[in-house]
Amino acid sequence: MGALHEGHMALVEEARRHAAHVVVSIFVNPRQFGANEDLDSYPRREAKDAQMLQAAGVDLLWAPGVEVMYPAGYATNISLSGLTEGLDGAARPGHFDGVATVVTKLFNQVQPDVALFGEKDYQQLAVIRRMVQDLDLPVEIIGVPTQRAEDGLALSSRNAYLSEEERREALALPRALGEAARQMEKGMAVEAALAKAIATLAAHGFDPIDYVSLCDAATLEPMRVLDRPARLLGAAKLGRTRLIDNIPVNPAAE
């Protein structure tokens, strides 16, 4: 959705390993924002984004307007069940309908052979993989690991909203998830580790805390016991900025 940073540029770099030509789409999609979310204030830096992509050797920037994506009379929506019902799907009703619809349209417009998405939006990545499989779309989906600042905060366009003090407090999110993951891998009960992480976030000013959840890495079904590859996901608001993050968690090898 623009406001590009090094996380996005890592997608461009990885794309070069898979294809001869790289296309980047930029579209701030109104259908994936809720009524009280930050559509109007979402950072937009079209000229700077274009310069960054040109410097990186991107072959084509596809940046359609709203009237191109959703012309008068537009009436179609793509909706998934299961994967979209928890986590961000519960916290942001309708969000993943907007994601699935716009990504399908962008795929049809650009006709890529391969499409790359960051693992920071892990549920989004899972939803897109499911949608591509279910609709027989001829696109290979590749996830790219979360890119982080030197201090560990996941890179995000919304980080620009954070004040200096909030930016320091924001580190509690990756640190709380990392500590919970280590404790669960050492044998701490899942519920106890999650409760400790939530308490840590609250102590650092996060409010509301939408979720801190351990889920199956493939299906995103909630897990009460760490007995298979999992993903620990968290989302919470710090001031006016909603932050998300996730890390892999694996059971101890037997």
N, C-alpha and C positions, 0 to 999 in steps of 0.2 A: 504493500500500500504506500510505497514511497518513503520519504525521509530516510534515505538509505544510510546504512552504517556498515561496519566491517563484517557483521554477520551476513548481511545480504551479499557483500562482495565475495564472501567465502562460497556462496552458492554459485556465483559466476565462475570462480576459479575451479570448483569441482565440475561444473558443467563442461568446461573445456576438455576434461578427461574422458568425456562420454560422447562428444559430438563435435562435428566440424564447424557448426554455426551456433551461436548463442543468442537467444532472444530473451529479453526481460520485459515482463508486463508490469505496469504500474496503474492501479486503479483503486481509489479510496471508495470501497463498496458500501453504499448506504444500507444495503439489505442485511449486513451483518452487524450493524449497530443497533442497540436497544434505544428505547424512547429517551432515557436519561443518560445516555452514554456520550462519548466525546467526538461525535461526527464533525460538528462545526469547528472544534478546536484541534482536531487531529493534525499533526504537523505536516505541512505541504511545502516541498522545496523542489519544484519541478525542474528549474534551471540547473540547480546544483546537482540533482540526481542525474540529469542527462549528461552533465560534464563528467561525473564519476564513472558512468557507464561507458562513455566514449573513451576515457583514459584507460579503462580496463579492456578495451577492444571488443566490446559487445557489438554484435552485428546489427541488431535491430531493437529499438525501444518501441513497444506497443503500449500506447497510453490513451485509450479511448475515453471519450466523455460519457457522462451519465446518459445522455440522449442516444448514444450509440448502443450502450449495454442494455438499457431499459427504455426503448422507444414508446411513444404513446400507444396505449392498448396492450402493453406487455402483461401477460397473464399466467406465466408458467413458473412453477416452483419445484425444486428437487429436495426431497426430504428423506433422511435416513432414520431408521429406528435402531435401538440397541446402543451402539457406540455413542450416540448423541444425547443419551438420556441423563447421564450423570456429569459430575465435574463442571466444566464450563457450559455444558448443555443445560444443566439445572440452574446454574447461576445466571445464564444469559439466554433466556428462552428465545428460540428462533434464530440464534446466532449461526448455528451450523447449517440451517436451511439456506441462509444467505451465502455461506462459504461454498456449499456444494453447488448451488446454482451458478455463482459467478465463476467458479473454477471450471465447471463444465462448459460454460460459454467461452471462456478464455481458451480452453483446449480446442474447441471447435474453430475458433477464429485463427489461432496460431498454428494448429496442427503439429504439435511437437512430437518427436519420437521418444524423448525422455523429459521428465519434469522433476525439478529438485525443490524440496521443501525442508526448512529447518526443523530439527527435533525440539526446539524450544516450545513450539506449538505442537506438542506431542499428540494431543487428542485430534487436532486438525489433520495431522499427518495420517493418523489411523483412519479418520473419516474419509479422506481422499483416496487412500488405498482401497478401502471397502467399496467406495463409489465406482472407482475405475474397474474393479473386478466385477461388480454387480452389473454394470452397464456395458461391459465388454468394450471399453474404450481402449484404443490401440496406443497406450502411453505407458512407458515404464516409469514408475515412481521411485525416486531415490531420496532417502532421508539423509540429511547432513547434520553432524553433531552440533550441539549448541555452542555458539561462539561467546566467549566471556571476556570482560575487562580483566586487567591484571589482578584486581582484588577479588575476582570470582563472580561478580554480578553479571547475569546473562544480559547480553546486548539486546536493546529494544528501542524502537523509535520513541516509545512513551517514556523512556528514562529522561528525556528532555524536560518533562514536567517537574522532575524532582528538584527541590531546593538543595542547597549544599548539605544541610543537616539531614534532610530526608535521604539524600544519596548515601550518607554514612549509615543511617539506620537500615537502609534497604539491604545491606549485606547480611542482615539477620536471616533473610529468606534462604539464600543458598547455603548458609552455614547451618541453619536449623535442619534443612533437608539432609545435608551431608552427615550431620551428627546422628539424626534418626536412622539413616541408612546404615551407618556403621554399627549402631546399637542393635538393630534388627539382625544384621548379618552375624553379630556375636551371640545372638540368641535372646535378646530382649523381646518380650511380647509385643506384637505389632501395635495393639491398642495403647499400650503404655508409651511406646516410642512416639506415636502420633500425638498423643496428649501432651507430651513434653515439648514437641516441636510447636504445637499450637500455643502453648503457654509462653514459649520464647518469643514468638511473633507478637503476641499481645503485649509482652513486656517492652517491646521495641516500637510500639505505637501503631501496629497494623490493626486496622478496624474499618470495615468488617473483614473477617477471615472467611473466605468463601469455602475453602476446603484445604485439608492436607490429607491425602489419601494414598494408600498403597493399592495398586491395581495390577492385574495380569498384564504383562507387557504387550500381549497381542490383542486381547479382547477388551481390555480396560475394565473387566469385572472386578469389583472390590475384593480384597483378600484380607482375611483375618489371621492367616498363618503364612509365613514366608516359606513356601514349599515348591516354588517354581520361579522362573525369571519374572521379575516384577519391575514396575516403574513407580517411583514415589513422586507424586505431583502436588503442587501447592499453588494457591492463588489467594491473594489478599490485597487490600487497599492500604496505601500509605499516603495520608493526605488526600489529594485528588487523583493519585496515580494508582491504577490497578496493575500489579505485577504478577507474573506467572513464572514458574520454573519447574523443572523435573530432573530427576537423575535415575539411572538404573540401579536396581537392588537385586542381588542374587543370593540364593540360599547357599550355605556352606557346602563345599564339596565333601562328599562322603568317601 
